[in-house]
Amino acid sequence: MDKSKLTMEISSDESCAEVAVLKVSGHLDFSGITMLLSFFDRIAAEERSYVIVDMTGVEAMCSAALGEFMGYRQRFIERGGNLVFAGLAGSVRSKLTLLGANKIFSFYQDVRGAMNAYRWDYKKQSKSVTIAFPSYLKFVPPVRQFASRLAKQNGYSAKDAFRIETIVDEVCNNAVEHGQGGAGSEVEMRVSINKEKIALSVSNRSDPDKVSVLKELIKPAMPNHVGDDDKRGRGLALIKMLSNELDVEITERGTSVHVTKLREER
């Protein structure tokens, strides 16, 4: 079979029926425009709103085809979706960049990356990670730095990332200082992040001798006023000021702190 022969096929992901993956291979020149338009018409007729064009097998593409991609991209945007490219070969990517297409279209390394971006931007699905670390203060700095990097890597601003880092620092310090310490004791932090917010849950095992004291300490942290002599109360008040939701559960078995921080800057 001639490797330059133009072929196209449509596939979809069962979990995202509104997404169509159009796989294009060969030379997409002027003679292939009619085929391209017929495939786009099929996708539009199925009321798909988001199209990933898999260009892994495309060896060359003419500027006229790019114009058709632009026109259909606008059509899908009007439906609340988008049209993006995935798997662009070096030469094709370079040509599209010279034509300024990178300022209009999103380029992804592969279909999987494009699908992940769709779930993040349009479905607003969350990514979650859980970290367990020994109940010692020396482990808190790398944990808070990890939370900050996670926020930045997912598009959060430096300001938002700093606030997340501050919240994690306070919550984890509290967990170590007021929980059960020593060998075999751990603090667990679960971070759930999406395009709109970050949710933190930090849990530790209770120290029976500190439960009653801890219950007293959190009382002034819930109102806006905290006593000047209550250092940890001021810390919880700071968490409340920086976050949008704060909930603390204290039992004889353990303490769990749940914090939600909405994204402020984009």
Secondary structure, DSSP 4 states (H G I P E B T S, - for coil): --TTS-EEEEEEETTEEEEEEEEEEEEE-GGGHHHHHHHHHHHHHTT--EEEEEEEEEEEE-HHHHHHHHHHHHHHHHTT-EEEEES--HHHHHHHHHTTGGGTS-EESSHHHHHHHHHHHTS---EEEEEEEES-GGGHHHHHHHHHHHHHHTT--HHHHHHHHHHHHHHHHHHHHHB--STT-EEEEEEEE-SSEEEEEEEEEB-TTTHHHHHHHHGGGSSS---TT-HHHHHHHHHHHH-SEEEEEE-SSEEEEEEEEE----
